[in-house]
């Protein structure tokens, strides 16, 4: 069966179910040993097969190449016996399939190698992914969504902010009973507050691209069209950057086994004093658990960046920009929105040579096993 046949006739889950487990606290693609044994149609019973192929195999190490999932007592007519289940890493499953030297083993082997080849093609398209959430002085992002604001609109269109606010308020006050209009308003106009030049708190709105288009539709004037084009281009630039962010997220989800080599910039908040910690970790949930152990105040994850290769550079730059707000260590007295804005305004890079080297290493190991089996 060719690689094309595999891609058109079956999915991973239909041939061999590949799921994600944690080994030593890291996400890893895995295959259930009993399911693989069943697929390969081995003539050996599972217990004998798994010992010969996996647990007693000198090439494999427990808690690295496979883990014991269950060790329970099963009852039968003559008494009880232990039933052990194992999860094999995807690489281990490939090697075990090759070692079978049967048509089913070859089928699994060819299929999984086909997956690797497709992965490498994807990696080539993701050789360098750049993402900057800062956009321009017209458009910014919050949690990956592009926005502008009523005060930015007012400034760029040379209008009084009160007039822009009045226009939006009038729109939001109309057709409140229309569910479609109400849903549009809820999604595209977010009431916020900001400090003006006099350091006074003022009302404002954050608008999505749709919200901006709706608001700017009625603007007229000699240079209005030029300003509209500037906003449209700014939104387009952000959307293009966000597409790269999506690619990065896809890479992370497709290759969880390599996540330990990638890091996230994160923001934690302290419920007691409101301070924020800005740091880097390859496992944010695990990191907050560690920090929570030594803290009596509740800590919460407020933000995590996309997976990136230059996270420490981003962290260092943001720390420097917030130097005057530093309380202690990596803790800062700064608002969540300001901290997120600083992080997302940096250039995020996802470089994939490490992933490519990883898969080349897998191929090399398979080649060695082919020689050994011959």
C-alpha positions as CSV (number, residue, x, y, z in Angstrom):
1,X,0.0,0.0,0.0
2,X,1.4,3.4,-0.9
3,X,1.5,6.5,1.2
4,X,-1.3,7.9,-0.9
5,X,-3.4,4.9,-0.3
6,X,-2.9,5.3,3.5
7,X,-3.8,9.0,3.4
8,X,-7.0,8.4,1.4
9,X,-8.3,5.1,2.8
10,X,-7.5,5.3,6.5
11,X,-6.8,7.7,9.3
12,X,-4.4,7.2,12.2
13,X,-7.3,6.3,14.5
14,X,-8.6,3.7,12.0
15,X,-5.3,1.9,11.6
16,X,-3.6,2.3,15.0
17,X,-4.9,4.6,17.6
18,X,-2.3,7.2,18.6
19,X,-3.1,9.2,21.8
20,X,-1.2,11.5,24.1
21,X,0.1,10.4,27.5
22,X,2.6,11.9,30.0
23,X,6.0,10.3,30.6
24,X,8.1,12.0,33.3
25,X,5.7,14.9,33.2
26,X,6.1,15.4,29.4
27,X,3.4,14.8,26.7
28,X,4.3,12.0,24.4
29,X,2.4,10.3,21.5
30,X,1.7,6.7,22.4
31,X,0.1,3.5,21.3
32,X,-1.7,1.0,23.5
33,X,0.4,-2.2,23.6
34,X,-2.6,-4.5,23.6
35,X,-4.2,-2.7,20.7
36,X,-1.0,-3.0,18.7
37,X,-0.7,-6.7,19.6
38,X,-4.2,-7.2,18.3
39,X,-3.6,-5.3,15.1
40,X,-0.4,-7.2,14.4
41,X,-2.2,-10.5,14.9
42,X,0.8,-12.0,16.7
43,X,0.7,-15.8,17.3
44,X,2.0,-15.3,20.8
45,X,-0.2,-14.5,23.7
46,X,0.0,-10.8,24.8
47,X,2.0,-11.5,28.0
48,X,4.7,-13.5,26.1
49,X,4.7,-11.1,23.2
50,X,5.1,-7.9,25.3
51,X,7.9,-9.4,27.3
52,X,9.8,-10.5,24.2
53,X,9.2,-7.4,22.2
54,X,9.1,-4.6,24.8
55,X,9.7,-5.1,28.5
56,X,12.7,-7.5,28.2
57,X,14.1,-5.8,25.1
58,X,17.5,-4.3,25.9
59,X,16.7,-1.5,23.4
60,X,13.8,-0.2,25.4
61,X,13.7,1.4,28.8
62,X,10.7,1.6,31.1
63,X,9.4,5.2,31.7
64,X,11.2,6.3,28.6
65,X,10.1,4.1,25.7
66,X,7.1,2.6,27.5
67,X,5.2,2.8,30.7
68,X,3.1,0.4,32.8
69,X,-0.5,1.6,32.8
70,X,-2.3,-1.0,34.8
71,X,-1.4,-4.0,37.0
72,X,-4.7,-5.4,38.2
73,X,-5.9,-8.8,39.4
74,X,-8.4,-10.3,36.9
75,X,-10.7,-13.1,38.1
76,X,-11.4,-16.2,36.0
77,X,-12.8,-19.7,36.7
78,X,-9.6,-21.0,38.3
79,X,-8.8,-18.0,40.4
80,X,-7.1,-14.6,39.7
81,X,-4.2,-13.5,37.6
82,X,-2.4,-10.2,37.0
83,X,-3.3,-8.2,33.9
84,X,-0.7,-5.7,32.8
85,X,-1.3,-3.0,30.3
86,X,1.4,-0.8,28.7
87,X,1.6,2.3,26.7
88,X,4.3,2.4,24.1
89,X,5.8,5.6,22.7
90,X,5.0,6.1,19.0
91,X,8.6,5.4,18.2
92,X,8.6,2.2,20.2
93,X,5.4,1.1,18.4
94,X,7.1,1.7,15.0
95,X,10.2,-0.4,16.0
96,X,8.0,-3.2,17.4
97,X,6.0,-3.3,14.2
98,X,9.2,-3.6,12.1
99,X,10.5,-6.4,14.3
100,X,7.4,-8.5,13.6
101,X,8.5,-9.0,10.0
102,X,4.9,-9.9,8.9
103,X,2.6,-8.3,6.4
104,X,0.7,-6.6,9.3
105,X,4.0,-5.4,10.8
106,X,5.1,-4.0,7.5
107,X,1.7,-2.3,7.0
108,X,2.0,-0.6,10.3
109,X,5.6,0.3,9.7
110,X,5.0,1.7,6.2
111,X,2.0,3.7,7.5
112,X,3.9,5.2,10.4
113,X,6.9,6.1,8.2
114,X,4.4,7.7,5.8
115,X,3.2,9.8,8.7
116,X,6.8,10.8,9.5
117,X,7.3,11.8,5.8
118,X,4.2,13.9,5.9
119,X,5.4,15.5,9.2
120,X,8.7,16.4,7.5
121,X,6.8,18.1,4.7
122,X,4.9,20.1,7.2
123,X,8.1,21.0,9.0
124,X,9.6,22.4,5.8
125,X,6.6,24.7,5.6
126,X,7.2,25.8,9.2
127,X,10.9,26.3,9.0
128,X,10.5,29.7,10.7
129,X,7.2,31.0,11.9
130,X,7.2,34.6,13.1
131,X,4.3,36.0,15.1
132,X,4.0,39.5,16.6
133,X,0.8,40.4,18.3
134,X,1.8,44.1,18.6
135,X,0.5,45.0,15.1
136,X,0.7,48.7,14.6
137,X,-0.4,51.8,16.6
138,X,-3.8,51.2,15.1
139,X,-4.5,47.6,15.8
140,X,-3.5,45.3,18.7
141,X,-4.2,41.8,19.9
142,X,-5.6,40.4,23.1
143,X,-5.3,36.6,23.4
144,X,-4.8,36.2,19.7
145,X,-7.8,38.4,18.6
146,X,-7.2,41.7,16.7
147,X,-8.8,44.8,18.1
148,X,-8.7,48.6,17.8
149,X,-10.3,51.0,20.3
150,X,-12.7,54.0,20.1
151,X,-10.0,56.4,21.3
152,X,-7.5,55.1,18.7
153,X,-10.3,55.6,16.0
154,X,-11.0,59.1,17.3
155,X,-7.4,60.1,17.3
156,X,-6.7,58.8,13.8
157,X,-9.8,60.2,12.2
158,X,-9.3,63.5,13.9
159,X,-12.6,63.3,15.8
160,X,-13.7,64.0,19.3
161,X,-13.7,60.8,21.3
162,X,-17.0,61.8,22.9
163,X,-18.5,61.9,19.4
164,X,-17.2,58.4,18.5
165,X,-18.5,57.1,21.8
166,X,-21.9,58.7,21.2
167,X,-22.1,57.0,17.8
168,X,-21.3,53.6,19.3
169,X,-23.6,54.1,22.2
170,X,-26.5,55.0,19.9
171,X,-25.9,51.9,17.8
172,X,-25.8,49.7,20.8
173,X,-29.0,51.2,22.1
174,X,-30.9,50.2,19.0
175,X,-32.5,46.9,18.1
176,X,-31.7,45.4,21.5
177,X,-34.5,42.9,21.1
178,X,-33.0,41.5,17.8
179,X,-31.0,38.5,18.8
180,X,-28.7,38.6,15.8
181,X,-27.9,42.3,16.3
182,X,-27.4,41.8,20.0
183,X,-25.0,38.9,19.4
184,X,-23.1,41.0,16.9
185,X,-22.7,43.8,19.4
186,X,-21.6,41.5,22.2
187,X,-18.9,39.9,20.0
188,X,-17.6,43.1,18.4
189,X,-17.9,45.9,21.0
190,X,-16.3,45.5,24.4
191,X,-16.7,48.3,27.0
192,X,-13.4,49.2,28.7
193,X,-11.8,52.0,30.7
194,X,-8.6,53.9,30.1
195,X,-6.5,56.7,31.6
196,X,-6.5,59.8,29.5
197,X,-3.7,62.4,29.3
198,X,-5.0,64.0,32.5
199,X,-4.7,60.6,34.2
200,X,-8.5,60.4,34.6
201,X,-10.5,57.3,34.0
202,X,-12.6,57.4,30.8
203,X,-15.0,55.0,29.1
204,X,-14.0,53.5,25.8
205,X,-14.8,50.5,23.5
206,X,-12.6,47.9,22.1
207,X,-13.7,46.9,18.6
208,X,-13.0,43.9,16.4
209,X,-12.5,44.3,12.7
210,X,-16.2,43.9,12.2
211,X,-17.0,46.4,14.9
212,X,-14.6,48.9,13.3
213,X,-16.0,48.4,9.8
214,X,-19.5,49.0,11.2
215,X,-18.5,52.1,13.1
216,X,-16.3,53.7,10.3
217,X,-19.0,53.1,7.7
218,X,-20.6,56.4,8.4
219,X,-17.5,58.4,8.6
220,X,-17.0,61.1,5.9
221,X,-14.4,63.7,5.2
222,X,-11.6,64.5,2.8
223,X,-9.1,62.0,4.2
224,X,-11.6,59.4,5.6
225,X,-11.0,56.8,2.9
226,X,-7.2,57.0,3.5
227,X,-7.7,56.4,7.2
228,X,-10.1,53.5,6.5
229,X,-7.5,51.8,4.3
230,X,-4.9,52.2,7.0
231,X,-7.0,50.4,9.5
232,X,-8.0,47.7,7.0
233,X,-4.3,47.1,6.2
234,X,-3.4,47.0,9.9
235,X,-6.1,44.4,10.5
236,X,-4.9,42.4,7.5
237,X,-1.3,42.5,8.8
238,X,-2.5,41.2,12.2
239,X,-4.5,38.4,10.5
240,X,-1.5,37.3,8.5
241,X,0.6,37.2,11.7
242,X,-2.1,35.3,13.5
243,X,-2.1,32.7,10.7
244,X,1.6,32.0,11.6
245,X,0.5,31.7,15.2
246,X,-2.0,29.1,14.2
247,X,0.7,27.2,12.3
248,X,2.8,27.2,15.5
249,X,-0.1,25.8,17.5
250,X,-0.6,23.1,14.9
251,X,3.0,22.1,15.2
252,X,2.7,21.9,18.9
253,X,-0.4,19.7,18.8
254,X,1.0,17.5,16.0
255,X,4.3,16.9,17.8
256,X,3.6,16.9,21.5
257,X,6.6,14.6,22.0
258,X,8.9,17.5,21.4
259,X,7.1,20.0,23.5
260,X,9.7,19.7,26.2
261,X,12.1,21.4,23.8
262,X,9.8,24.4,23.4
263,X,8.8,27.0,25.9
264,X,5.9,29.4,26.6
265,X,6.0,32.8,28.1
266,X,3.4,32.9,30.8
267,X,1.8,35.3,33.3
268,X,0.7,34.3,36.7
269,X,-1.3,36.4,39.1
270,X,-1.2,36.4,42.9
271,X,-4.7,36.6,44.4
272,X,-3.5,38.3,47.6
273,X,-1.7,41.3,46.2
274,X,-2.5,41.3,42.4
275,X,1.2,41.1,41.4
276,X,2.0,39.3,38.2
277,X,4.8,36.9,37.5
278,X,6.2,36.8,34.0
279,X,8.3,33.8,33.3
280,X,9.1,30.9,30.9
281,X,8.3,27.2,31.1
282,X,7.8,24.3,28.8
283,X,4.9,23.1,31.1
284,X,3.0,26.0,32.5
285,X,0.5,23.9,34.5
286,X,3.4,22.0,36.1
287,X,5.2,25.2,36.9
288,X,2.2,26.8,38.6
289,X,1.7,23.6,40.6
290,X,5.3,23.9,41.8
291,X,5.0,27.6,42.7
292,X,1.6,27.0,44.4
293,X,3.2,24.5,46.8
294,X,5.4,27.3,48.3
295,X,2.7,30.0,48.3
296,X,-0.3,30.5,50.6
297,X,-1.9,32.8,48.1
298,X,-3.8,31.4,45.2
299,X,-2.0,31.6,41.9
300,X,-3.7,31.7,38.5
301,X,-2.6,31.5,34.9
302,X,-3.6,34.7,33.2
303,X,-1.9,34.2,29.9
304,X,0.4,31.8,28.0
305,X,2.0,32.7,24.7
306,X,2.2,30.4,21.7
307,X,5.0,27.8,21.8
308,X,8.1,29.5,20.6
309,X,11.9,29.1,20.4
310,X,12.9,32.6,21.5
311,X,10.8,32.7,24.7
312,X,13.8,33.6,27.0
313,X,14.6,36.6,24.7
314,X,11.0,37.8,24.9
315,X,11.0,37.3,28.7
316,X,14.2,39.2,29.1
317,X,13.0,42.1,26.9
318,X,9.7,42.4,28.8
319,X,11.4,42.3,32.2
320,X,13.6,45.1,31.1
321,X,10.7,47.2,29.9
322,X,8.9,46.6,33.2
323,X,12.0,47.2,35.4
324,X,10.4,50.2,37.1
325,X,7.4,48.0,38.0
326,X,9.4,45.2,39.5
327,X,8.5,44.1,43.0
328,X,10.8,41.2,43.5
329,X,12.3,38.4,41.3
330,X,10.0,38.0,38.3
331,X,7.0,39.6,40.1
332,X,5.7,42.9,38.8
333,X,3.0,45.5,39.8
334,X,1.5,45.9,36.4
335,X,-2.0,45.3,34.8
336,X,-2.7,42.1,33.0
337,X,-3.6,43.9,29.8
338,X,-0.4,45.9,29.8
339,X,1.7,42.7,30.5
340,X,0.0,40.8,27.7
341,X,0.4,43.7,25.3
342,X,4.1,43.9,26.0
343,X,4.6,40.1,25.4
344,X,2.5,40.0,22.3
345,X,4.2,43.0,20.8
346,X,7.5,41.0,20.7
347,X,8.5,38.9,17.7
348,X,7.7,35.2,18.5
349,X,9.6,32.6,16.5
350,X,9.1,28.9,16.1
351,X,12.1,27.3,14.6
352,X,11.8,23.7,13.5
353,X,15.3,22.3,12.8
354,X,15.1,20.6,16.2
355,X,11.9,18.8,15.2
356,X,13.5,17.8,11.9
357,X,16.5,16.4,13.7
358,X,14.2,14.5,16.0
359,X,12.5,12.7,13.1
360,X,15.7,12.0,11.3
361,X,16.9,10.4,14.6
362,X,13.8,8.2,14.6
363,X,14.5,7.1,11.0
364,X,18.1,6.2,11.9
365,X,16.9,4.0,14.8
366,X,14.5,2.2,12.4
367,X,17.3,1.7,9.9
368,X,19.4,0.1,12.6
369,X,16.6,-2.2,13.6
370,X,16.1,-3.2,10.0
371,X,19.7,-4.3,9.7
372,X,19.5,-6.2,13.0
373,X,16.4,-8.0,12.0
374,X,17.9,-9.0,8.7
